[in-house]
């Protein structure tokens, strides 16, 4: 897949246009009438890139505002806003209809990129573990975001995710990524990892990866945004709660991660 670089100025202009559109309600409703998320598998696979968010059984303590489970935070506003940017600045033919699927659903194998958040509240099942291993072995790519430390609301932080992944790939070794990794240069060139703003977290965001066969010379299979919540900036970009410059950086990272997943 070929992509063309758009400069930061172009992204900023698109964001300003997109923000005005979102403030008029153009990106859909922030809440469902009941306040509860309604997962949707959308239509059948048609060859276009589809943003697929994973649902899961949420651990106690992971149900927050209006009883929403941890997997659903920002759904579907975050991905709708990101898709608007992706379609505007790349040649990726993206489906505007988002999808929310369980790892137990065989439909996940129709899509090359999966997205999951708040994994410190994720209780993995045996079927999810088997399917996730098969998905990764087939060349799939997983983006993990909105992943807070154990100090946040009494969650288990990295330990819960590590326990889950030990059931998927027992010898999995997650390593810290630095700015030289290709994922930070796929579409936008990200020159520093210290520039990413924080929405609710404190300290420096940590970016980790899982390589095929734990070999850094091979394909990155999972990209983990830890101690940060990049999607918060996508979600709130239409409400003026976050500075445009900060939101730009969050969108750049989202676009880069998707392009990497589609081309590797």
PECOR-V446689 format. One record per pair of residues at least 12 apart in sequence whose ideal C-beta (glycine too) atoms are under 10 Angstrom apart, sorted by the first residue. I is the first residue (numbers start at 0). GAP is how many residues later the second one is. Records with the same first field share a line. If there is no record, write none. Layout:
# PECOR-V446689
I = GAP + GAP
This chain:
# PECOR-V446689
0 = 48 + 89 + 90 + 91 + 92 + 258 + 261 + 262
1 = 88 + 89 + 261
2 = 86 + 87 + 88 + 89 + 183 + 184 + 252 + 256 + 259 + 260
3 = 85 + 86 + 87 + 183
4 = 84 + 85 + 181 + 182 + 183 + 184
5 = 79 + 82 + 83 + 84 + 181 + 182 + 249
6 = 82 + 181 + 182
7 = 180 + 181 + 237 + 240 + 241 + 244
8 = 239
9 = 78 + 79
10 = 74 + 77 + 78 + 177 + 233 + 236 + 237 + 238 + 240 + 241 + 244
11 = 232 + 233 + 235 + 236 + 239
12 = 75
13 = 70 + 71 + 74 + 75 + 234 + 237
14 = 66 + 69 + 70 + 73 + 222 + 223 + 229 + 230 + 232 + 233 + 236
15 = 228
16 = 67 + 71
17 = 63 + 66 + 67 + 70 + 219 + 220 + 229 + 233
18 = 62 + 218 + 219 + 220 + 221 + 225 + 228
19 = 218
20 = 60 + 63 + 217
21 = 55 + 58 + 59 + 62 + 214 + 215 + 216 + 217 + 218
22 = 214 + 215 + 216 + 217
23 = 214
24 = 213
25 = 54 + 55 + 58 + 212
26 = 49 + 50 + 51 + 52 + 53 + 54 + 56 + 57 + 69 + 208 + 210 + 211
27 = 48 + 49 + 52 + 53 + 68 + 70 + 210
28 = 47 + 48
29 = 44 + 46 + 47 + 205 + 206 + 208 + 209
30 = 34 + 35 + 37 + 46
31 = 34 + 36 + 40 + 43 + 44
33 = 32 + 33
34 = 30 + 31 + 32 + 33
35 = 30 + 31 + 32 + 33 + 36
36 = 16 + 18 + 29 + 30 + 31 + 32 + 34 + 35 + 36 + 37 + 38 + 39 + 63
37 = 34 + 37 + 38 + 62
38 = 14 + 15 + 16 + 32 + 33 + 36 + 37 + 60 + 61 + 62 + 63
39 = 13 + 35 + 36 + 57 + 58 + 59 + 60 + 61
40 = 56 + 58 + 59 + 60 + 61 + 64 + 66
41 = 53 + 54 + 55 + 56 + 57 + 58 + 59 + 65
42 = 52 + 54 + 56
43 = 63 + 66
44 = 50 + 54 + 62 + 64 + 65 + 66
45 = 47 + 49 + 51 + 64
46 = 46 + 48 + 63
47 = 44 + 45 + 46 + 47 + 48 + 49
48 = 34 + 37 + 38 + 41 + 43 + 44 + 45 + 46 + 62 + 63 + 64 + 209 + 212 + 213
49 = 29 + 33 + 44 + 45 + 46 + 47 + 48 + 49 + 51 + 60 + 61 + 62 + 63
50 = 25 + 27 + 28 + 29 + 31 + 32 + 35 + 43 + 44 + 45 + 46 + 47 + 48 + 49 + 60 + 62 + 63 + 64 + 92 + 203 + 207
51 = 27 + 43 + 46 + 47 + 48 + 49 + 53 + 55 + 56 + 58 + 59 + 60 + 61 + 62 + 63 + 64
52 = 18 + 19 + 21 + 22 + 23 + 25 + 26 + 45 + 46 + 47 + 48 + 61 + 62 + 63 + 64 + 90 + 178
53 = 17 + 45 + 46 + 47 + 48 + 49 + 51 + 54 + 60 + 61 + 62 + 63 + 65 + 68 + 74 + 78 + 88 + 89 + 90
54 = 14 + 16 + 17 + 20 + 45 + 46 + 47 + 48 + 49 + 50 + 61 + 67
55 = 13 + 14 + 15 + 46 + 47 + 48 + 60 + 61 + 62 + 63 + 65 + 66 + 67 + 68 + 69 + 72 + 108
56 = 12 + 14 + 45 + 64 + 65 + 66 + 67 + 68 + 71
57 = 12 + 13 + 14 + 60 + 63 + 64 + 65
58 = 59 + 61 + 62 + 63 + 64 + 96 + 97 + 101
59 = 61 + 63 + 94
60 = 59 + 60 + 92 + 93 + 94 + 95
61 = 56 + 58 + 59 + 60 + 61 + 91 + 92 + 93 + 98
62 = 58
63 = 54 + 57 + 89
68 = 49 + 52 + 53
69 = 47 + 48 + 49 + 50 + 51 + 52 + 76 + 78 + 83 + 85
70 = 29 + 31 + 45 + 46 + 47 + 48 + 50 + 51 + 75
71 = 28 + 45 + 46
72 = 44 + 45 + 72 + 73 + 156 + 158 + 159 + 162
73 = 43 + 44 + 71 + 72 + 155 + 157 + 158 + 160 + 161 + 162
74 = 23 + 25 + 42 + 156 + 160
75 = 21 + 22 + 23 + 24 + 159
76 = 21 + 154 + 157 + 158 + 159 + 160 + 161 + 162
77 = 20 + 37 + 39 + 67 + 68 + 151 + 152 + 153 + 154 + 155 + 156 + 157 + 158 + 159 + 172 + 176
78 = 15 + 17 + 19 + 20 + 21 + 36 + 152 + 155 + 156 + 175
79 = 16 + 17 + 18 + 154 + 155 + 158
80 = 150 + 152 + 153 + 154 + 155 + 156 + 157 + 166 + 170 + 173
81 = 12 + 16 + 33 + 148 + 149 + 151 + 152 + 153 + 155 + 168 + 169 + 172 + 173 + 175 + 176
82 = 12 + 13 + 14 + 15 + 151 + 171 + 175
83 = 12 + 150 + 153 + 154 + 167
84 = 149 + 152 + 162 + 163 + 166 + 167 + 169 + 170
85 = 101 + 165 + 168 + 169 + 172 + 173
88 = 98 + 99 + 162 + 163 + 166
89 = 97 + 165 + 168 + 169 + 172
91 = 95 + 163 + 166 + 167 + 170
93 = 164
97 = 17
98 = 12 + 15 + 16
99 = 15
100 = 13
101 = 23 + 25 + 26 + 29
102 = 13 + 19 + 21 + 22 + 24 + 25 + 26 + 27 + 28 + 29 + 31 + 32 + 39 + 65
103 = 21 + 22 + 23 + 24 + 26 + 27
104 = 22 + 23 + 26
105 = 25 + 28
107 = 20 + 23 + 24 + 26 + 27 + 32
108 = 22 + 25 + 26 + 29 + 31
110 = 24 + 29 + 30 + 150
111 = 23 + 26 + 27 + 28 + 29 + 146 + 149 + 150 + 151 + 152
112 = 27 + 28 + 29 + 30 + 110 + 144 + 145 + 146 + 147 + 148 + 149
113 = 18 + 21 + 22 + 26 + 27 + 28 + 29 + 30 + 108 + 147
114 = 26 + 27 + 28 + 29 + 30 + 31 + 116 + 139 + 142 + 143 + 146
115 = 16 + 26 + 27 + 28 + 29 + 30 + 31 + 45 + 106 + 108
116 = 26 + 27 + 28 + 29 + 30 + 31 + 108 + 112 + 113 + 114 + 115
117 = 26 + 27 + 28 + 29 + 30 + 34 + 37 + 111
118 = 25 + 26 + 27 + 28 + 29 + 36 + 37 + 38 + 39 + 41 + 42 + 43 + 45 + 46 + 105 + 107
119 = 26 + 27 + 28 + 29 + 30 + 32 + 33 + 34 + 35 + 36 + 37 + 38 + 39 + 40 + 41 + 44 + 106
120 = 27 + 32 + 34 + 35 + 39 + 40
121 = 22 + 38 + 39 + 41 + 42
122 = 37 + 40 + 41
123 = 36 + 37 + 39 + 40 + 41 + 42 + 43 + 44
124 = 39 + 42
125 = 41
127 = 36 + 39 + 40
128 = 35 + 36 + 37 + 38 + 39 + 40
129 = 37 + 38
130 = 37
131 = 32 + 33 + 35 + 36 + 37 + 90
132 = 32 + 34 + 35 + 36 + 37 + 39
133 = 34
134 = 33 + 86
135 = 32 + 33 + 36 + 74 + 76 + 83 + 85 + 86
136 = 32 + 75 + 84
138 = 73 + 80 + 82 + 122 + 125
139 = 81 + 82 + 121
140 = 42 + 78 + 79 + 80 + 81 + 82 + 116 + 117 + 119 + 120 + 121 + 122 + 123
141 = 68 + 78 + 79 + 80 + 81 + 82 + 119
142 = 40 + 79 + 80 + 81 + 82 + 87 + 88 + 110 + 111 + 114 + 115 + 117 + 118
143 = 17 + 21 + 30 + 64 + 66 + 78 + 79 + 80 + 81 + 82
144 = 78 + 79 + 80 + 81 + 83 + 84 + 85 + 86 + 87 + 89 + 105 + 108 + 109 + 112
145 = 53 + 54 + 55 + 79 + 80 + 82 + 83 + 84 + 85 + 86 + 89
146 = 14 + 54 + 58 + 59 + 61 + 77 + 78 + 79 + 80 + 81 + 82 + 83
147 = 52 + 53 + 78 + 79 + 80 + 81
148 = 52 + 53 + 54 + 57 + 77 + 78 + 79
150 = 50 + 51 + 76
151 = 48 + 49 + 50 + 75 + 77
156 = 69 + 70
157 = 16 + 48 + 50 + 66 + 68 + 69
160 = 13 + 47 + 63 + 65
161 = 12
164 = 45 + 57 + 59
167 = 42 + 54
168 = 41 + 44 + 45 + 52 + 53
170 = 42 + 43
171 = 38 + 39 + 42 + 49 + 50
172 = 35 + 36 + 37 + 38 + 40 + 41 + 42 + 43
173 = 34 + 35 + 36 + 37 + 40 + 48 + 50 + 52
174 = 33 + 34 + 35 + 36 + 39 + 41 + 45
175 = 17 + 30 + 31 + 32 + 33 + 48 + 50
176 = 16 + 29 + 30 + 31 + 32 + 39 + 43 + 46 + 47
177 = 15 + 29
178 = 12 + 13 + 14 + 15 + 16 + 28
180 = 12 + 26 + 28 + 35 + 39 + 42 + 79
181 = 38 + 74 + 78 + 81 + 82
182 = 24 + 26 + 37 + 40 + 70 + 73 + 74 + 76 + 77 + 78 + 81
183 = 23 + 68 + 69 + 72 + 73 + 76
184 = 71 + 75
185 = 66 + 67 + 69 + 70 + 71 + 72 + 73 + 74 + 75 + 76 + 77 + 78
186 = 65 + 68 + 69 + 70 + 71 + 72 + 73 + 76
187 = 60 + 61 + 63 + 64 + 65 + 67 + 68 + 71
188 = 63 + 67
189 = 59 + 62 + 63 + 66
191 = 57
192 = 12 + 13 + 14 + 60
194 = 50 + 51 + 53 + 54 + 57
195 = 29 + 32 + 34 + 37 + 50 + 53 + 54 + 56 + 57
196 = 31 + 32 + 33 + 35 + 36 + 45 + 46 + 48 + 49 + 50 + 51 + 52 + 53
197 = 29 + 30 + 31 + 32 + 34 + 35 + 48
198 = 29 + 30 + 31 + 32 + 33 + 34 + 36 + 37 + 42 + 43 + 47 + 51
199 = 28 + 29 + 32
200 = 25 + 26 + 27 + 28 + 31
201 = 25
202 = 24 + 25
203 = 23 + 24
204 = 20 + 21 + 22 + 23 + 24 + 25 + 48
205 = 18 + 19 + 20 + 21 + 22
206 = 16 + 17 + 18 + 19 + 20 + 21 + 23 + 46 + 50
207 = 14 + 15 + 16 + 17 + 18
208 = 12 + 13 + 14 + 15
209 = 12 + 13 + 14
211 = 52
217 = 46
218 = 41 + 45
219 = 37 + 40 + 41 + 44
220 = 40 + 43
221 = 39
222 = 30 + 33 + 34 + 37 + 38
224 = 25 + 28 + 29 + 32
227 = 22 + 25
228 = 21
229 = 19 + 20 + 21 + 22 + 23 + 24 + 27
230 = 19 + 23
231 = 15 + 18
232 = 13 + 14 + 15 + 16 + 17 + 18 + 20 + 21
233 = 13 + 16 + 17 + 19 + 20
234 = 15
235 = 14
236 = 13 + 14
